[in-house]
Structure formats: structure tokens, C-alpha cells
Amino acid sequence: MTFIFSIFFYNSHQQFTLTSKHACITKPTQPPPPPATTQAKPTEPQPTHGPTGQPYHHKEDNPISLGTILDICALMLVITYLIAGTSFMYFRRGERGKDALPNLAFWMMLPGLVK
């Protein structure tokens, strides 16, 4: 059986041929068999410990890792520090603009201190 395909792409015309002795262009004469009915197998309990005796940790039990929790806490502390410090500098000391940021001199020197 040979299939000839023609493709028109923009201003070019491409043609290619597929040949196979196993190709079948007609519909099958027999209807497909009905789907097999499967009975639900009883689920076996999942093992809770591995071969070394260490407990398995399943993702669905705790989707957030300790590192993620620590990152969120650190980010919250930095945001709280910036908001509280800027509010103090703005309302109590009357600083305006970038001078209202807490410990501005330290944050300006930090890129040079990190190597």
C-alpha cells in the first residue's frame, strides 16, 4: 500500500510517499471486542517501613518540606523587619526616601562585604 502526501507551504510544494505492506486503509470487518470488565482488587496495605527499618515518607503525607517552611519563615522575618524598621524611621525620626530604610549603611556595604 502506498500513500502519497502533498504539502503546500507558503509558495513551495512538497510531496512524500509512505509505503508499507502492512498498511490497511479499510475499516476492520469485525467490531472491536467489548471492554473487559475488571473487578476491583482488594488493595494491599502499603508498607510503612523500608528494608532497613527506616519509615517511608510519602509526598501526600507532608507536601511542604522543612526547607520550604524555613524559607517562608525567613522571608516573613525580612519583610517584617523592613516594614517595622521603615515605619519607625519614617514616623519617629522623620526620615524620608531611602534614608527611611533601617540600617541603610549596612545594606549599602553588604555587596562589598560578600565575596
OpenMM code with the backbone's topology and positions (N, CA, C; nanometers):
from openmm import Vec3, app, unit

residues = "MET THR PHE ILE PHE SER ILE PHE PHE TYR ASN SER HIS GLN GLN PHE THR LEU THR SER LYS HIS ALA CYS ILE THR LYS PRO THR GLN PRO PRO PRO PRO PRO ALA THR THR GLN ALA LYS PRO THR GLU PRO GLN PRO THR HIS GLY PRO THR GLY GLN PRO TYR HIS HIS LYS GLU ASP ASN PRO ILE SER LEU GLY THR ILE LEU ASP ILE CYS ALA LEU MET LEU VAL ILE THR TYR LEU ILE ALA GLY THR SER PHE MET TYR PHE ARG ARG GLY GLU ARG GLY LYS ASP ALA LEU PRO ASN LEU ALA PHE TRP MET MET LEU PRO GLY LEU VAL LYS".split()
positions = [
    Vec3(0.0856, -0.1153, 0.0000),
    Vec3(0.0000, 0.0000, 0.0000),
    Vec3(0.0905, 0.1219, 0.0000),
    Vec3(0.0558, 0.2196, -0.0784),
    Vec3(0.1347, 0.3409, -0.0907),
    Vec3(0.0462, 0.4614, -0.0627),
    Vec3(0.0943, 0.5494, 0.0212),
    Vec3(0.0265, 0.6754, 0.0490),
    Vec3(0.1131, 0.7880, -0.0036),
    Vec3(0.0534, 0.8801, -0.0763),
    Vec3(0.1253, 0.9958, -0.1283),
    Vec3(0.0669, 1.1200, -0.0610),
    Vec3(0.1528, 1.1953, 0.0039),
    Vec3(0.1106, 1.3163, 0.0725),
    Vec3(0.1660, 1.4370, -0.0010),
    Vec3(0.0830, 1.5360, -0.0185),
    Vec3(0.1268, 1.6614, -0.0779),
    Vec3(0.1060, 1.7727, 0.0236),
    Vec3(0.2078, 1.8535, 0.0417),
    Vec3(0.2011, 1.9639, 0.1362),
    Vec3(0.2307, 2.0925, 0.0606),
    Vec3(0.1439, 2.1893, 0.0778),
    Vec3(0.1650, 2.3215, 0.0216),
    Vec3(0.1985, 2.4147, 0.1369),
    Vec3(0.3190, 2.4638, 0.1390),
    Vec3(0.3638, 2.5511, 0.2462),
    Vec3(0.4165, 2.6791, 0.1842),
    Vec3(0.3464, 2.7872, 0.2123),
    Vec3(0.3747, 2.9158, 0.1506),
    Vec3(0.3780, 2.8988, -0.0012),
    Vec3(0.4900, 2.9225, -0.0645),
    Vec3(0.4967, 2.9134, -0.2104),
    Vec3(0.5628, 2.7853, -0.2584),
    Vec3(0.5910, 2.6928, -0.1670),
    Vec3(0.6585, 2.5696, -0.2096),
    Vec3(0.5623, 2.4514, -0.2015),
    Vec3(0.5877, 2.3509, -0.2793),
    Vec3(0.5068, 2.2305, -0.2833),
    Vec3(0.5987, 2.1129, -0.2540),
    Vec3(0.5664, 2.0408, -0.1440),
    Vec3(0.6466, 1.9255, -0.1053),
    Vec3(0.5605, 1.8007, -0.1172),
    Vec3(0.6210, 1.6911, -0.1584),
    Vec3(0.5484, 1.5669, -0.1730),
    Vec3(0.6358, 1.4538, -0.1207),
    Vec3(0.5745, 1.3642, -0.0393),
    Vec3(0.6483, 1.2478, 0.0066),
    Vec3(0.5577, 1.1264, 0.0030),
    Vec3(0.6193, 1.0103, -0.0014),
    Vec3(0.5462, 0.8853, -0.0181),
    Vec3(0.5792, 0.7914, 0.0974),
    Vec3(0.4756, 0.7304, 0.1542),
    Vec3(0.4929, 0.6271, 0.2550),
    Vec3(0.4478, 0.4949, 0.1953),
    Vec3(0.5315, 0.3948, 0.2066),
    Vec3(0.4989, 0.2643, 0.1509),
    Vec3(0.5135, 0.1592, 0.2610),
    Vec3(0.4116, 0.0718, 0.2723),
    Vec3(0.4168, -0.0337, 0.3712),
    Vec3(0.3314, -0.1499, 0.3239),
    Vec3(0.3788, -0.2718, 0.3438),
    Vec3(0.2981, -0.3877, 0.3072),
    Vec3(0.1968, -0.4197, 0.4164),
    Vec3(0.2060, -0.3519, 0.5328),
    Vec3(0.1156, -0.3779, 0.6437),
    Vec3(0.0077, -0.2704, 0.6586),
    Vec3(0.0031, -0.1752, 0.5682),
    Vec3(-0.0946, -0.0677, 0.5801),
    Vec3(-0.2339, -0.1194, 0.5472),
    Vec3(-0.3337, -0.0649, 0.6167),
    Vec3(-0.4713, -0.1051, 0.5944),
    Vec3(-0.5554, 0.0210, 0.5882),
    Vec3(-0.6151, 0.0482, 0.4744),
    Vec3(-0.6914, 0.1703, 0.4579),
    Vec3(-0.8397, 0.1497, 0.4829),
    Vec3(-0.8860, 0.0254, 0.4852),
    Vec3(-1.0285, -0.0017, 0.5062),
    Vec3(-1.0557, -0.0219, 0.6541),
    Vec3(-1.1837, -0.0106, 0.6918),
    Vec3(-1.2221, -0.0334, 0.8294),
    Vec3(-1.2185, -0.1823, 0.8585),
    Vec3(-1.1942, -0.2215, 0.9822),
    Vec3(-1.1962, -0.3637, 1.0133),
    Vec3(-1.3365, -0.4212, 0.9947),
    Vec3(-1.3433, -0.5470, 0.9529),
    Vec3(-1.4726, -0.6092, 0.9249),
    Vec3(-1.5427, -0.6536, 1.0525),
    Vec3(-1.4711, -0.6806, 1.1578),
    Vec3(-1.5321, -0.7249, 1.2824),
    Vec3(-1.5353, -0.6091, 1.3813),
    Vec3(-1.6429, -0.6012, 1.4593),
    Vec3(-1.6459, -0.4948, 1.5600),
    Vec3(-1.5436, -0.5248, 1.6687),
    Vec3(-1.4948, -0.4226, 1.7331),
    Vec3(-1.3968, -0.4474, 1.8393),
    Vec3(-1.4624, -0.5206, 1.9551),
    Vec3(-1.3869, -0.6009, 2.0264),
    Vec3(-1.4443, -0.6756, 2.1383),
    Vec3(-1.4864, -0.5791, 2.2496),
    Vec3(-1.5887, -0.6167, 2.3257),
    Vec3(-1.6298, -0.5284, 2.4364),
    Vec3(-1.5189, -0.5183, 2.5393),
    Vec3(-1.5149, -0.4066, 2.6090),
    Vec3(-1.4083, -0.3925, 2.7088),
    Vec3(-1.4252, -0.4957, 2.8192),
    Vec3(-1.3141, -0.5453, 2.8628),
    Vec3(-1.3165, -0.6467, 2.9678),
    Vec3(-1.3544, -0.5817, 3.0995),
    Vec3(-1.4422, -0.6481, 3.1698),
    Vec3(-1.4825, -0.5960, 3.2996),
    Vec3(-1.3805, -0.6439, 3.4012),
    Vec3(-1.3320, -0.5524, 3.4758),
    Vec3(-1.2337, -0.5888, 3.5773),
    Vec3(-1.2965, -0.5655, 3.7132),
    Vec3(-1.2780, -0.6601, 3.7972),
    Vec3(-1.3268, -0.6454, 3.9333),
    Vec3(-1.2190, -0.5754, 4.0144),
    Vec3(-1.2655, -0.4932, 4.1037),
    Vec3(-1.1706, -0.4201, 4.1865),
    Vec3(-1.0971, -0.5182, 4.2761),
    Vec3(-0.9667, -0.5112, 4.2693),
    Vec3(-0.8858, -0.5971, 4.3545),
    Vec3(-0.8751, -0.5326, 4.4921),
    Vec3(-0.8763, -0.6115, 4.5938),
    Vec3(-0.8594, -0.5515, 4.7261),
    Vec3(-0.7209, -0.4888, 4.7360),
    Vec3(-0.7180, -0.3695, 4.7887),
    Vec3(-0.5892, -0.3006, 4.7971),
    Vec3(-0.5109, -0.3547, 4.9149),
    Vec3(-0.3856, -0.3750, 4.8895),
    Vec3(-0.2980, -0.4235, 4.9951),
    Vec3(-0.2462, -0.3032, 5.0724),
    Vec3(-0.2276, -0.3159, 5.2000),
    Vec3(-0.1747, -0.2025, 5.2756),
    Vec3(-0.0325, -0.1708, 5.2298),
    Vec3(-0.0053, -0.0439, 5.2179),
    Vec3(0.1276, -0.0008, 5.1760),
    Vec3(0.2255, -0.0201, 5.2916),
    Vec3(0.3468, -0.0634, 5.2592),
    Vec3(0.4447, -0.0793, 5.3675),
    Vec3(0.4825, 0.0573, 5.4253),
    Vec3(0.5009, 0.0599, 5.5546),
    Vec3(0.5362, 0.1862, 5.6201),
    Vec3(0.6847, 0.1964, 5.6488),
    Vec3(0.7550, 0.0844, 5.6415),
    Vec3(0.8988, 0.0869, 5.6673),
    Vec3(0.9725, 0.0149, 5.5559),
    Vec3(1.0904, 0.0612, 5.5247),
    Vec3(1.1719, 0.0007, 5.4210),
    Vec3(1.2485, -0.1187, 5.4739),
    Vec3(1.3312, -0.1783, 5.3891),
    Vec3(1.4052, -0.2973, 5.4297),
    Vec3(1.5048, -0.2701, 5.5427),
    Vec3(1.5487, -0.1445, 5.5588),
    Vec3(1.6431, -0.1131, 5.6658),
    Vec3(1.5725, -0.0745, 5.7944),
    Vec3(1.4397, -0.0706, 5.7939),
    Vec3(1.3647, -0.0347, 5.9128),
    Vec3(1.3320, 0.1133, 5.9202),
    Vec3(1.3819, 0.1920, 5.8254),
    Vec3(1.3529, 0.3351, 5.8235),
    Vec3(1.2125, 0.3571, 5.7705),
    Vec3(1.1361, 0.4501, 5.8283),
    Vec3(0.9997, 0.4738, 5.7781),
    Vec3(1.0025, 0.5441, 5.6435),
    Vec3(0.9063, 0.5091, 5.5592),
    Vec3(0.8898, 0.5768, 5.4314),
    Vec3(0.8237, 0.7123, 5.4552),
    Vec3(0.8635, 0.8096, 5.3774),
    Vec3(0.7993, 0.9414, 5.3836),
    Vec3(0.7275, 0.9611, 5.2515),
    Vec3(0.5966, 0.9664, 5.2570),
    Vec3(0.5163, 0.9819, 5.1369),
    Vec3(0.4906, 1.1284, 5.1114),
    Vec3(0.4933, 1.1683, 4.9849),
    Vec3(0.4698, 1.3075, 4.9469),
    Vec3(0.3326, 1.3557, 4.9911),
    Vec3(0.2316, 1.2699, 4.9826),
    Vec3(0.0976, 1.3150, 5.0169),
    Vec3(0.0817, 1.3356, 5.1670),
    Vec3(0.1710, 1.2779, 5.2491),
    Vec3(0.1628, 1.2974, 5.3933),
    Vec3(0.2048, 1.4389, 5.4320),
    Vec3(0.3113, 1.4906, 5.3713),
    Vec3(0.3625, 1.6223, 5.4045),
    Vec3(0.4146, 1.6881, 5.2767),
    Vec3(0.3297, 1.7620, 5.2047),
    Vec3(0.3726, 1.8171, 5.0763),
    Vec3(0.4744, 1.9305, 5.0885),
    Vec3(0.4878, 1.9926, 5.2080),
    Vec3(0.5831, 2.1019, 5.2251),
    Vec3(0.7003, 2.0509, 5.3076),
    Vec3(0.8213, 2.0680, 5.2553),
    Vec3(0.9394, 2.0194, 5.3254),
    Vec3(0.9839, 2.1199, 5.4311),
    Vec3(1.0751, 2.0779, 5.5153),
    Vec3(1.1287, 2.1646, 5.6196),
    Vec3(1.2002, 2.2846, 5.5583),
    Vec3(1.2738, 2.2629, 5.4498),
    Vec3(1.3432, 2.3736, 5.3843),
    Vec3(1.2470, 2.4797, 5.3340),
    Vec3(1.1338, 2.4368, 5.2798),
    Vec3(1.0338, 2.5316, 5.2318),
    Vec3(0.9766, 2.6119, 5.3477),
    Vec3(0.9504, 2.5465, 5.4592),
    Vec3(0.8969, 2.6151, 5.5767),
    Vec3(0.9977, 2.7171, 5.6292),
    Vec3(1.1255, 2.6785, 5.6344),
    Vec3(1.2283, 2.7713, 5.6811),
    Vec3(1.2444, 2.8904, 5.5865),
    Vec3(1.2366, 2.8665, 5.4575),
    Vec3(1.2444, 2.9764, 5.3601),
    Vec3(1.1288, 3.0741, 5.3781),
    Vec3(1.0083, 3.0224, 5.3983),
    Vec3(0.8914, 3.1083, 5.4180),
    Vec3(0.9069, 3.1901, 5.5456),
    Vec3(0.9548, 3.1270, 5.6536),
    Vec3(0.9750, 3.1991, 5.7797),
    Vec3(1.0806, 3.3082, 5.7643),
    Vec3(1.1912, 3.2781, 5.6972),
    Vec3(1.2962, 3.3785, 5.6766),
    Vec3(1.2446, 3.4953, 5.5935),
    Vec3(1.1676, 3.4665, 5.4901),
    Vec3(1.1113, 3.5730, 5.4072),
    Vec3(1.0158, 3.6597, 5.4881),
    Vec3(0.9341, 3.5982, 5.5724),
    Vec3(0.8414, 3.6746, 5.6564),
    Vec3(0.9168, 3.7633, 5.7556),
    Vec3(1.0272, 3.7117, 5.8117),
    Vec3(1.1069, 3.7920, 5.9043),
    Vec3(1.1690, 3.9127, 5.8345),
    Vec3(1.2206, 3.8936, 5.7138),
    Vec3(1.2803, 4.0048, 5.6389),
    Vec3(1.1750, 4.1093, 5.6049),
    Vec3(1.0586, 4.0659, 5.5616),
    Vec3(0.9512, 4.1606, 5.5276),
    Vec3(0.9061, 4.2369, 5.6522),
    Vec3(0.8913, 4.1654, 5.7650),
    Vec3(0.8515, 4.2307, 5.8905),
    Vec3(0.9572, 4.3312, 5.9346),
    Vec3(1.0850, 4.2936, 5.9231),
    Vec3(1.1953, 4.3831, 5.9588),
    Vec3(1.1913, 4.5102, 5.8739),
    Vec3(1.1719, 4.4959, 5.7444),
    Vec3(1.1692, 4.6128, 5.6573),
    Vec3(1.0491, 4.7034, 5.6852),
    Vec3(0.9328, 4.6447, 5.7044),
    Vec3(0.8127, 4.7254, 5.7301),
    Vec3(0.8227, 4.7958, 5.8650),
    Vec3(0.8609, 4.7216, 5.9698),
    Vec3(0.8696, 4.7810, 6.1040),
    Vec3(0.9797, 4.8859, 6.1103),
    Vec3(1.0953, 4.8536, 6.0523),
    Vec3(1.2071, 4.9483, 6.0555),
    Vec3(1.1790, 5.0747, 5.9766),
    Vec3(1.1196, 5.0593, 5.8587),
    Vec3(1.0870, 5.1759, 5.7772),
    Vec3(0.9794, 5.2604, 5.8450),
    Vec3(0.8820, 5.1970, 5.9064),
    Vec3(0.7774, 5.2714, 5.9776),
    Vec3(0.8368, 5.3497, 6.0942),
    Vec3(0.9272, 5.2879, 6.1700),
    Vec3(0.9915, 5.3561, 6.2817),
    Vec3(1.0711, 5.4772, 6.2333),
    Vec3(1.1515, 5.4553, 6.1294),
    Vec3(1.2341, 5.5654, 6.0776),
    Vec3(1.1467, 5.6773, 6.0204),
    Vec3(1.0365, 5.6437, 5.9593),
    Vec3(0.9506, 5.7437, 5.8955),
    Vec3(0.8710, 5.8249, 5.9989),
    Vec3(0.8079, 5.7552, 6.0942),
    Vec3(0.7191, 5.8246, 6.1875),
    Vec3(0.7911, 5.8792, 6.3105),
    Vec3(0.8918, 5.8096, 6.3631),
    Vec3(0.9581, 5.8537, 6.4855),
    Vec3(1.0742, 5.9479, 6.4587),
    Vec3(1.1504, 5.9192, 6.3542),
    Vec3(1.2687, 6.0005, 6.3281),
    Vec3(1.2482, 6.1010, 6.2158),
    Vec3(1.1388, 6.0882, 6.1430),
    Vec3(1.1084, 6.1834, 6.0369),
    Vec3(1.1923, 6.1679, 5.9114),
    Vec3(1.2549, 6.0533, 5.8932),
    Vec3(1.3366, 6.0294, 5.7736),
    Vec3(1.2469, 6.0083, 5.6530),
    Vec3(1.2913, 6.0499, 5.5379),
    Vec3(1.2149, 6.0354, 5.4144),
    Vec3(1.3032, 5.9726, 5.3060),
    Vec3(1.2395, 5.9093, 5.2060),
    Vec3(1.3126, 5.8496, 5.0930),
    Vec3(1.3901, 5.7272, 5.1355),
    Vec3(1.5084, 5.7087, 5.0734),
    Vec3(1.5863, 5.5891, 5.1048),
    Vec3(1.6466, 5.5953, 5.2442),
    Vec3(1.6550, 5.7138, 5.3052),
    Vec3(1.7060, 5.7247, 5.4418),
    Vec3(1.6114, 5.6614, 5.5429),
    Vec3(1.4873, 5.6348, 5.5038),
    Vec3(1.3918, 5.5718, 5.5945),
    Vec3(1.4158, 5.4215, 5.6081),
    Vec3(1.4974, 5.3621, 5.5209),
    Vec3(1.5262, 5.2191, 5.5323),
    Vec3(1.6138, 5.1938, 5.6540),
    Vec3(1.5841, 5.0891, 5.7317),
    Vec3(1.6644, 5.0627, 5.8515),
    Vec3(1.8038, 5.0122, 5.8150),
    Vec3(1.9040, 5.0622, 5.8881),
    Vec3(2.0448, 5.0225, 5.8698),
    Vec3(2.0893, 5.0377, 5.7241),
    Vec3(2.0621, 5.1524, 5.6666),
    Vec3(2.0942, 5.1765, 5.5259),
    Vec3(2.2432, 5.1613, 5.4976),
    Vec3(2.3287, 5.2079, 5.5877),
    Vec3(2.4740, 5.1993, 5.5653),
    Vec3(2.5184, 5.0534, 5.5540),
    Vec3(2.4632, 4.9674, 5.6399),
    Vec3(2.4985, 4.8259, 5.6337),
    Vec3(2.4567, 4.7649, 5.5001),
    Vec3(2.3354, 4.7930, 5.4544),
    Vec3(2.2850, 4.7336, 5.3305),
    Vec3(2.3589, 4.7875, 5.2092),
    Vec3(2.4109, 4.9102, 5.2203),
    Vec3(2.4910, 4.9661, 5.1103),
    Vec3(2.6295, 4.8990, 5.1048),
    Vec3(2.6841, 4.8603, 5.2222),
    Vec3(2.8157, 4.7973, 5.2262),
    Vec3(2.8108, 4.6469, 5.2021),
    Vec3(2.6961, 4.5843, 5.2183),
    Vec3(2.6841, 4.4386, 5.2113),
    Vec3(2.7372, 4.3778, 5.0809),
    Vec3(2.7065, 4.4326, 4.9615),
    Vec3(2.7618, 4.3698, 4.8404),
    Vec3(2.9151, 4.3676, 4.8389),
    Vec3(2.9787, 4.4666, 4.8979),
    Vec3(3.1246, 4.4665, 4.9040),
    Vec3(3.1789, 4.3711, 5.0075),
    Vec3(3.1013, 4.3414, 5.1110),
    Vec3(3.1460, 4.2501, 5.2166),
    Vec3(3.1310, 4.1040, 5.1755),
    Vec3(3.0391, 4.0755, 5.0861),
    Vec3(3.0152, 3.9375, 5.0421),
    Vec3(3.1119, 3.9063, 4.9281),
    Vec3(3.1913, 3.8055, 4.9454),
    Vec3(3.2873, 3.7690, 4.8400),
    Vec3(3.2741, 3.6243, 4.8030),
] * unit.nanometer
topology = app.Topology()
chain = topology.addChain("A")
for resn in residues:
    res = topology.addResidue(resn, chain)
    for name in ("N", "CA", "C"):
        topology.addAtom(name, app.Element.getBySymbol(name[0]), res)
